[in-house]
């Protein structure tokens, strides 16, 4: 049991540094009408890792944060996520990344 403690600590620290969990403060989410004067950098999509009534919201949040991290790596500072119908299941998160 003692030998697993250092491994557990490393895993916890790794999760804290994962942008999917902590967010990406350098990139903001915007609406399509807010980026008219911005330059399109990339189109990004990602599948949420988990689905279902219990974990779907966390999976969606994680995927959105990972999309924002990819946008940051591409040189963008603003992301416009594709609109989805409220209450519908999301199997693919799509977004356009902009530099504003």
Residue frames as a rotation matrix with the C-alpha (Angstrom) as fourth column:
UNK 1
0.565 0.825 0.000 0.00
0.825 -0.565 0.000 0.00
0.000 0.000 -1.000 0.00
UNK 2
0.407 -0.483 -0.776 2.82
0.192 -0.785 0.589 2.42
-0.893 -0.388 -0.227 0.83
UNK 3
-0.617 -0.717 0.324 4.36
0.440 0.027 0.897 1.87
-0.652 0.697 0.299 -2.59
UNK 4
-0.130 0.658 0.742 1.16
0.971 -0.065 0.228 3.14
0.198 0.750 -0.631 -4.26
UNK 5
0.478 0.350 -0.806 1.13
0.636 -0.770 0.043 6.47
-0.606 -0.533 -0.590 -2.40
UNK 6
-0.426 -0.665 -0.613 3.81
0.009 -0.681 0.732 8.17
-0.905 0.306 0.296 -4.57
UNK 7
-0.861 0.166 0.480 2.07
0.507 0.244 0.826 6.95
0.020 0.955 -0.295 -7.72
UNK 8
0.156 0.984 -0.088 -1.27
0.988 -0.154 0.031 8.29
0.017 -0.092 -0.996 -6.49
UNK 9
0.235 -0.143 -0.961 0.32
0.354 -0.909 0.221 11.66
-0.905 -0.392 -0.163 -5.72
UNK 10
-0.811 -0.575 -0.107 1.82
0.069 -0.275 0.959 11.85
-0.581 0.770 0.263 -9.22
UNK 11
-0.577 0.666 0.472 -1.54
0.783 0.289 0.550 11.04
0.230 0.688 -0.689 -10.80
UNK 12
0.404 0.727 -0.555 -3.32
0.844 -0.531 -0.080 13.71
-0.353 -0.436 -0.828 -8.76
UNK 13
-0.085 -0.526 -0.846 -0.72
0.070 -0.851 0.521 16.32
-0.994 -0.015 0.110 -9.70
UNK 14
-0.920 -0.231 0.317 -0.92
0.300 0.103 0.948 15.33
-0.251 0.968 -0.025 -13.37
UNK 15
-0.115 0.961 0.250 -4.70
0.980 0.070 0.184 15.74
0.160 0.266 -0.950 -13.31
UNK 16
0.397 0.231 -0.888 -4.32
0.549 -0.836 0.028 19.22
-0.736 -0.498 -0.458 -11.76
UNK 17
-0.441 -0.660 -0.608 -2.10
-0.156 -0.611 0.776 20.26
-0.884 0.437 0.167 -14.68
UNK 18
-0.651 0.286 0.703 -4.41
0.734 0.474 0.487 18.81
-0.193 0.833 -0.519 -17.33
UNK 19
-0.954 0.279 -0.112 -6.19
-0.297 -0.932 0.210 21.71
-0.046 0.233 0.971 -19.11
UNK 20
-0.452 0.829 -0.329 -9.23
0.073 0.401 0.913 19.47
0.889 0.389 -0.242 -19.49
UNK 21
0.033 0.425 -0.905 -9.70
0.937 0.301 0.175 19.61
0.347 -0.854 -0.388 -15.73
UNK 22
-0.360 -0.299 -0.884 -8.37
0.756 -0.649 -0.088 23.07
-0.547 -0.700 0.459 -14.84
UNK 23
0.764 0.643 -0.059 -9.62
0.463 -0.609 -0.644 25.08
-0.450 0.464 -0.763 -17.83
UNK 24
-0.229 -0.792 0.566 -7.79
0.972 -0.217 0.089 27.46
0.053 0.570 0.820 -20.16
UNK 25
0.303 0.421 -0.855 -8.00
0.608 -0.776 -0.167 31.05
-0.734 -0.469 -0.491 -18.89
UNK 26
-0.617 -0.628 -0.474 -6.06
0.020 -0.615 0.789 32.40
-0.787 0.477 0.392 -21.90
UNK 27
-0.930 0.360 0.074 -8.92
0.121 0.109 0.987 31.45
0.348 0.926 -0.145 -24.25
UNK 28
-0.640 0.768 0.009 -12.49
-0.380 -0.307 -0.873 32.69
-0.668 -0.562 0.489 -23.99
UNK 29
-0.540 0.601 0.589 -15.70
0.800 0.583 0.138 31.29
-0.260 0.546 -0.796 -25.40
UNK 30
-0.730 0.301 -0.613 -17.69
-0.335 -0.940 -0.064 33.69
-0.596 0.159 0.787 -27.56
UNK 31
0.327 0.864 0.382 -20.72
0.262 0.306 -0.915 33.79
-0.908 0.399 -0.126 -29.83
UNK 32
-0.005 -0.318 0.948 -20.43
0.973 0.218 0.078 33.89
-0.232 0.923 0.308 -33.60
UNK 33
0.707 0.348 0.616 -21.48
0.544 -0.825 -0.157 37.56
0.453 0.446 -0.772 -33.81
UNK 34
0.896 -0.399 -0.196 -18.63
-0.076 -0.571 0.817 38.54
-0.438 -0.717 -0.542 -31.45
UNK 35
0.038 -0.950 0.309 -15.84
0.319 0.304 0.897 37.38
-0.947 0.064 0.315 -33.77
UNK 36
0.858 0.391 0.333 -16.72
0.425 -0.179 -0.887 39.24
-0.287 0.903 -0.320 -36.97
UNK 37
0.806 -0.590 -0.040 -13.47
-0.555 -0.731 -0.396 41.26
0.204 0.341 -0.917 -36.86
UNK 38
0.294 -0.704 0.646 -11.30
-0.573 0.411 0.709 38.30
-0.765 -0.579 -0.283 -35.80
UNK 39
-0.141 -0.457 -0.878 -9.11
-0.956 0.295 0.000 35.98
0.259 0.839 -0.478 -37.86
UNK 40
0.891 0.447 0.074 -10.11
-0.453 0.879 0.150 32.31
0.002 -0.168 0.986 -38.14
UNK 41
-0.106 -0.973 0.207 -7.21
-0.967 0.149 0.206 30.13
-0.231 -0.179 -0.956 -36.97
UNK 42
-0.927 -0.226 -0.300 -8.59
-0.294 0.934 0.205 26.58
0.234 0.278 -0.932 -37.02
UNK 43
0.278 0.958 -0.064 -11.59
-0.789 0.266 0.554 24.28
0.548 -0.104 0.830 -36.82
UNK 44
-0.803 -0.566 0.186 -11.41
-0.544 0.569 -0.616 21.86
0.243 -0.596 -0.765 -33.91
UNK 45
0.397 0.909 -0.129 -13.50
-0.693 0.389 0.608 18.86
0.602 -0.151 0.784 -32.91
UNK 46
-0.796 -0.598 0.087 -13.25
-0.493 0.559 -0.666 16.35
0.350 -0.574 -0.741 -30.09
UNK 47
0.095 0.793 -0.602 -15.35
0.013 0.603 0.797 13.48
0.995 -0.084 0.047 -28.80
UNK 48
0.241 0.029 0.970 -16.23
-0.943 -0.231 0.241 13.58
0.231 -0.973 -0.028 -25.10
UNK 49
-0.679 -0.665 -0.309 -14.61
-0.564 0.743 -0.359 10.63
0.469 -0.069 -0.881 -23.34
UNK 50
-0.907 0.418 -0.050 -17.67
0.344 0.667 -0.661 9.66
-0.243 -0.616 -0.749 -21.31
UNK 51
-0.592 0.800 0.094 -21.42
-0.335 -0.350 0.875 9.64
0.733 0.486 0.475 -21.89
UNK 52
-0.343 0.582 -0.737 -24.57
0.670 0.702 0.243 8.85
0.659 -0.411 -0.631 -20.00
UNK 53
0.570 0.753 0.329 -26.75
0.305 -0.566 0.766 10.40
0.762 -0.336 -0.553 -17.33
UNK 54
0.794 -0.274 -0.543 -24.06
0.554 -0.042 0.831 10.48
-0.251 -0.961 0.119 -14.63
UNK 55
-0.011 -0.963 -0.268 -20.83
0.573 -0.225 0.788 11.58
-0.819 -0.145 0.555 -16.35
UNK 56
0.276 0.141 0.951 -21.99
0.955 -0.153 -0.255 13.30
0.109 0.978 -0.177 -19.54
UNK 57
0.978 0.146 0.146 -21.72
0.130 -0.985 0.110 16.83
0.160 -0.088 -0.983 -18.15
UNK 58
0.524 -0.852 -0.022 -18.18
-0.195 -0.145 0.970 16.26
-0.829 -0.504 -0.242 -16.84
UNK 59
-0.049 -0.516 0.855 -17.16
0.750 0.546 0.372 14.65
-0.659 0.660 0.360 -20.13
UNK 60
0.574 0.343 0.744 -18.54
0.767 -0.543 -0.342 17.58
0.286 0.767 -0.575 -22.09
UNK 61
0.964 -0.252 -0.086 -16.79
-0.180 -0.856 0.484 20.11
-0.196 -0.451 -0.871 -19.85
UNK 62
0.212 -0.932 0.294 -13.50
0.123 0.323 0.938 18.22
-0.969 -0.163 0.184 -20.21
UNK 63
0.035 -0.155 0.987 -13.82
0.958 0.286 0.011 18.06
-0.284 0.945 0.159 -24.02
UNK 64
0.858 0.313 0.406 -14.64
0.422 -0.881 -0.213 21.78
0.292 0.354 -0.889 -24.25
UNK 65
0.766 -0.632 -0.117 -11.59
-0.304 -0.517 0.800 22.62
-0.566 -0.578 -0.588 -22.14
UNK 66
-0.020 -0.785 0.619 -9.38
0.453 0.545 0.705 20.39
-0.891 0.295 0.345 -24.32
UNK 67
0.405 0.228 0.885 -10.73
0.906 -0.231 -0.355 22.15
0.123 0.946 -0.300 -27.44
UNK 68
0.996 -0.031 0.081 -9.80
-0.044 -0.985 0.167 25.48
0.075 -0.170 -0.983 -25.84
UNK 69
0.395 -0.911 0.119 -6.30
-0.116 0.079 0.990 24.17
-0.911 -0.405 -0.074 -25.08
UNK 70
-0.016 -0.348 0.937 -5.88
0.881 0.439 0.178 23.07
-0.473 0.829 0.299 -28.70
UNK 71
0.762 0.352 0.544 -7.05
0.574 -0.756 -0.315 26.53
0.301 0.552 -0.778 -29.80
UNK 72
0.855 -0.498 -0.143 -4.46
-0.274 -0.669 0.690 28.15
-0.440 -0.551 -0.709 -27.52
UNK 73
0.055 -0.870 0.490 -1.74
0.280 0.484 0.829 25.93
-0.959 0.091 0.270 -28.99
UNK 74
0.127 0.086 0.988 -2.88
0.987 0.082 -0.134 26.97
-0.093 0.993 -0.074 -32.49
UNK 75
-0.845 -0.526 0.096 -2.45
0.530 -0.848 0.011 30.65
0.076 0.060 0.995 -31.55
UNK 76
-0.143 0.881 0.451 -6.09
0.290 -0.399 0.870 31.50
0.946 0.255 -0.198 -30.93
UNK 77
-0.990 -0.139 0.030 -7.54
0.016 -0.318 -0.948 33.37
0.141 -0.938 0.317 -27.98
UNK 78
-0.345 0.937 0.051 -11.27
-0.809 -0.269 -0.523 32.97
-0.476 -0.222 0.851 -28.70
UNK 79
-0.990 0.088 0.114 -13.42
0.126 0.912 0.390 29.93
-0.069 0.401 -0.914 -29.44
UNK 80
-0.271 0.954 -0.126 -16.93
-0.959 -0.279 -0.054 29.72
-0.087 0.106 0.991 -30.87
UNK 81
-0.834 0.036 0.551 -18.55
-0.071 0.982 -0.173 26.39
-0.548 -0.183 -0.816 -30.03
UNK 82
-0.770 0.616 -0.163 -21.16
-0.071 0.171 0.983 24.90
0.633 0.769 -0.088 -32.33
UNK 83
-0.430 0.710 0.558 -24.62
-0.901 -0.299 -0.313 25.39
-0.055 -0.637 0.769 -30.85
UNK 84
-0.884 0.233 -0.406 -26.43
0.162 0.966 0.201 22.24
0.439 0.111 -0.891 -29.75
UNK 85
0.035 0.982 0.186 -30.05
-0.247 -0.172 0.954 21.80
0.968 -0.079 0.237 -28.86
UNK 86
-0.434 -0.187 0.881 -30.50
-0.880 -0.120 -0.459 21.96
0.191 -0.975 -0.113 -25.07
UNK 87
0.263 0.515 0.816 -31.03
-0.752 0.639 -0.161 18.53
-0.604 -0.572 0.555 -23.56
UNK 88
0.897 0.035 -0.441 -29.65
-0.355 0.651 -0.671 16.63
0.263 0.758 0.596 -26.55
UNK 89
0.678 -0.702 0.218 -26.75
0.351 0.570 0.743 14.21
-0.645 -0.427 0.633 -26.19
UNK 90
0.697 -0.546 -0.465 -23.45
-0.711 -0.612 -0.346 15.55
-0.096 0.571 -0.815 -27.52
UNK 91
0.817 -0.401 0.415 -21.16
0.369 0.916 0.160 13.02
-0.444 0.022 0.896 -29.17
UNK 92
-0.054 -0.841 0.538 -18.83
0.978 -0.152 -0.141 15.51
0.200 0.519 0.831 -30.86
UNK 93
0.481 0.071 -0.874 -17.75
0.418 -0.894 0.158 18.96
-0.771 -0.442 -0.460 -29.64
UNK 94
0.089 -0.407 0.909 -17.06
0.972 -0.162 -0.168 21.27
0.216 0.899 0.381 -32.60
UNK 95
0.586 0.048 -0.809 -15.60
0.392 -0.890 0.232 24.75
-0.709 -0.453 -0.540 -32.48
UNK 96
0.556 -0.477 0.681 -13.91
0.572 -0.374 -0.730 27.42
0.603 0.795 0.065 -34.54
UNK 97
0.264 -0.587 -0.766 -10.82
0.828 -0.269 0.492 29.07
-0.494 -0.764 0.415 -33.05
UNK 98
0.714 0.051 0.698 -10.11
0.473 -0.771 -0.427 32.76
0.517 0.635 -0.574 -33.68
UNK 99
-0.415 -0.786 -0.458 -7.37
0.907 -0.395 -0.142 35.27
-0.069 -0.475 0.877 -32.96
UNK 100
0.601 0.720 0.347 -8.97
0.700 -0.684 0.205 38.53
0.385 0.119 -0.915 -31.88
